[in-house]
Amino acid sequence: MATFRIRVDHENLKFSSAHFVLFGNGKCESLHGHNYRAWVELEGSLQPSDYVLDFLTVKPLMKEICERLDHKVMLPTKNEDLRIEPGDSVVGVIYGKKQYSFPAEDVLLLPIHNTSAELLARYICGVLVEEIKSRFGGDGVTAIKVGVQESFGQEASYEEAF
Protein backbone atom coordinates (compact mmCIF):
# COMPACT_ATOMS: atom_id res chain seq x y z
CA MET A 1 0.00 0.00 0.00
CA ALA A 2 1.38 3.38 -0.97
CA THR A 3 1.68 6.02 1.68
CA PHE A 4 1.68 9.74 1.06
CA ARG A 5 2.42 12.55 3.47
CA ILE A 6 1.54 16.23 3.59
CA ARG A 7 3.19 18.82 5.80
CA VAL A 8 1.70 22.16 6.79
CA ASP A 9 4.37 24.45 8.19
CA HIS A 10 3.33 28.03 7.58
CA GLU A 11 4.73 31.26 9.03
CA ASN A 12 1.35 32.16 10.56
CA LEU A 13 1.15 28.93 12.59
CA LYS A 14 2.61 30.57 15.66
CA PHE A 15 1.66 31.67 19.14
CA SER A 16 3.38 33.74 21.81
CA SER A 17 2.70 32.41 25.27
CA ALA A 18 4.10 32.29 28.79
CA HIS A 19 4.71 29.12 30.78
CA PHE A 20 6.94 27.40 33.28
CA VAL A 21 7.97 23.75 33.34
CA LEU A 22 7.51 21.87 36.62
CA PHE A 23 10.38 19.64 37.74
CA GLY A 24 8.93 18.19 40.93
CA ASN A 25 9.91 18.63 44.59
CA GLY A 26 8.61 22.22 44.42
CA LYS A 27 11.12 23.18 41.71
CA CYS A 28 10.12 24.82 38.48
CA GLU A 29 11.43 27.19 35.87
CA SER A 30 10.82 30.88 36.22
CA LEU A 31 7.83 32.17 34.33
CA HIS A 32 8.95 33.03 30.81
CA GLY A 33 7.62 33.12 27.27
CA HIS A 34 8.33 31.84 23.79
CA ASN A 35 7.38 32.73 20.27
CA TYR A 36 6.27 29.21 19.36
CA ARG A 37 5.80 27.80 15.87
CA ALA A 38 3.78 24.70 15.08
CA TRP A 39 3.54 22.33 12.13
CA VAL A 40 1.68 19.17 11.23
CA GLU A 41 2.25 16.16 8.98
CA LEU A 42 -0.56 13.86 7.92
CA GLU A 43 0.12 10.46 6.40
CA GLY A 44 -2.24 8.26 4.46
CA SER A 45 -3.56 7.08 1.15
CA LEU A 46 -4.61 9.33 -1.68
CA GLN A 47 -8.28 10.18 -1.78
CA PRO A 48 -10.26 10.36 -5.05
CA SER A 49 -9.29 14.04 -5.15
CA ASP A 50 -5.60 12.97 -5.36
CA TYR A 51 -4.49 14.24 -1.97
CA VAL A 52 -4.30 12.91 1.59
CA LEU A 53 -6.15 15.94 2.95
CA ASP A 54 -6.40 19.36 1.37
CA PHE A 55 -3.84 21.88 2.63
CA LEU A 56 -6.65 24.45 2.64
CA THR A 57 -8.50 22.24 5.12
CA VAL A 58 -5.60 21.70 7.51
CA LYS A 59 -4.01 25.16 7.60
CA PRO A 60 -7.04 27.06 9.01
CA LEU A 61 -7.57 24.38 11.68
CA MET A 62 -3.95 24.70 12.84
CA LYS A 63 -4.29 28.49 12.76
CA GLU A 64 -7.41 28.32 14.98
CA ILE A 65 -5.57 26.17 17.53
CA CYS A 66 -2.57 28.51 17.56
CA GLU A 67 -4.86 31.51 18.06
CA ARG A 68 -6.40 29.85 21.13
CA LEU A 69 -2.91 29.50 22.63
CA ASP A 70 -1.71 32.97 21.63
CA HIS A 71 -0.97 35.60 24.29
CA LYS A 72 -1.90 33.36 27.19
CA VAL A 73 -0.25 32.07 30.33
CA MET A 74 -0.49 28.31 29.79
CA LEU A 75 -1.14 26.28 32.94
CA PRO A 76 -1.26 22.47 33.14
CA THR A 77 -4.31 21.20 35.02
CA LYS A 78 -3.19 17.55 35.26
CA ASN A 79 -0.23 18.11 37.60
CA GLU A 80 -1.11 17.15 41.17
CA ASP A 81 1.69 19.36 42.56
CA LEU A 82 0.27 22.54 41.00
CA ARG A 83 -2.66 24.14 42.79
CA ILE A 84 -4.82 26.27 40.52
CA GLU A 85 -7.55 28.43 42.03
CA PRO A 86 -9.68 29.77 39.17
CA GLY A 87 -11.75 32.86 39.87
CA ASP A 88 -13.95 35.17 37.84
CA SER A 89 -11.28 37.84 37.50
CA VAL A 90 -8.08 36.26 38.83
CA VAL A 91 -6.49 32.81 38.65
CA GLY A 92 -4.30 31.94 41.62
CA VAL A 93 -1.51 29.42 41.20
CA ILE A 94 0.65 27.82 43.89
CA TYR A 95 3.59 25.53 43.30
CA GLY A 96 5.81 24.84 46.30
CA LYS A 97 6.81 28.24 47.68
CA LYS A 98 5.92 30.09 44.49
CA GLN A 99 2.62 31.92 44.22
CA TYR A 100 1.24 33.59 41.13
CA SER A 101 -1.85 35.64 40.41
CA PHE A 102 -2.92 36.15 36.80
CA PRO A 103 -5.85 37.97 35.21
CA ALA A 104 -8.32 35.20 34.33
CA GLU A 105 -8.67 36.42 30.74
CA ASP A 106 -4.91 35.90 30.22
CA VAL A 107 -4.86 32.27 31.40
CA LEU A 108 -5.39 29.12 29.38
CA LEU A 109 -5.92 25.97 31.45
CA LEU A 110 -4.66 22.96 29.49
CA PRO A 111 -5.51 19.32 30.27
CA ILE A 112 -1.85 18.26 30.32
CA HIS A 113 0.68 17.36 33.03
CA ASN A 114 3.29 19.98 32.11
CA THR A 115 3.71 22.74 29.54
CA SER A 116 6.75 21.20 27.89
CA ALA A 117 7.04 21.42 24.10
CA GLU A 118 6.48 17.65 23.92
CA LEU A 119 3.18 17.79 25.77
CA LEU A 120 2.08 20.91 23.90
CA ALA A 121 2.66 18.99 20.66
CA ARG A 122 0.53 16.10 21.95
CA TYR A 123 -2.20 18.52 23.08
CA ILE A 124 -2.30 20.28 19.69
CA CYS A 125 -2.34 16.88 17.96
CA GLY A 126 -5.34 15.74 19.99
CA VAL A 127 -7.30 18.90 19.29
CA LEU A 128 -6.45 18.73 15.59
CA VAL A 129 -7.48 15.07 15.29
CA GLU A 130 -10.85 15.87 16.90
CA GLU A 131 -11.40 18.83 14.57
CA ILE A 132 -10.48 16.91 11.41
CA LYS A 133 -12.63 13.91 12.32
CA SER A 134 -15.66 15.99 13.30
CA ARG A 135 -15.50 18.39 10.35
CA PHE A 136 -14.08 16.28 7.51
CA GLY A 137 -13.95 12.65 8.61
CA GLY A 138 -10.30 12.18 7.76
CA ASP A 139 -10.89 9.14 5.56
CA GLY A 140 -7.60 7.67 4.38
CA VAL A 141 -5.47 9.47 6.99
CA THR A 142 -3.46 6.88 8.93
CA ALA A 143 -1.00 8.91 11.03
CA ILE A 144 -0.47 12.42 12.30
CA LYS A 145 2.64 14.17 13.61
CA VAL A 146 2.68 17.61 15.23
CA GLY A 147 5.75 19.67 16.05
CA VAL A 148 6.20 22.62 18.37
CA GLN A 149 9.26 24.83 18.16
CA GLU A 150 10.00 26.94 21.27
CA SER A 151 12.80 28.80 19.56
CA PHE A 152 15.14 28.22 16.65
CA GLY A 153 16.85 24.87 17.16
CA GLN A 154 14.57 23.76 20.03
CA GLU A 155 11.69 21.64 18.82
CA ALA A 156 9.65 18.66 19.97
CA SER A 157 7.13 16.52 18.14
CA TYR A 158 4.46 13.97 18.84
CA GLU A 159 3.14 11.29 16.49
CA GLU A 160 0.23 8.87 16.70
CA ALA A 161 -2.00 6.69 14.55
CA PHE A 162 -5.00 8.57 13.25
Salt bridges, closest charged atoms under 4 A:
ASP9 OD2 - ARG7 NH2 3.45
ASP9 OD1 - ARG37 NH2 3.18
GLU29 OE1 - HIS32 NE2 3.84
GLU41 OE1 - ARG5 NE 3.87
GLU41 OE2 - ARG7 NH1 2.87
GLU43 OE1 - ARG5 NH2 2.47
GLU64 OE1 - ARG68 NH2 3.80
GLU64 OE1 - ARG135 NH2 3.00
GLU67 OE2 - LYS63 NZ 3.63
ASP70 OD2 - HIS71 ND1 2.85
GLU85 OE2 - ARG83 NH2 2.91
GLU131 OE2 - ARG68 NH2 3.99
GLU131 OE1 - ARG135 NE 2.86
GLU150 OE1 - HIS34 NE2 3.62
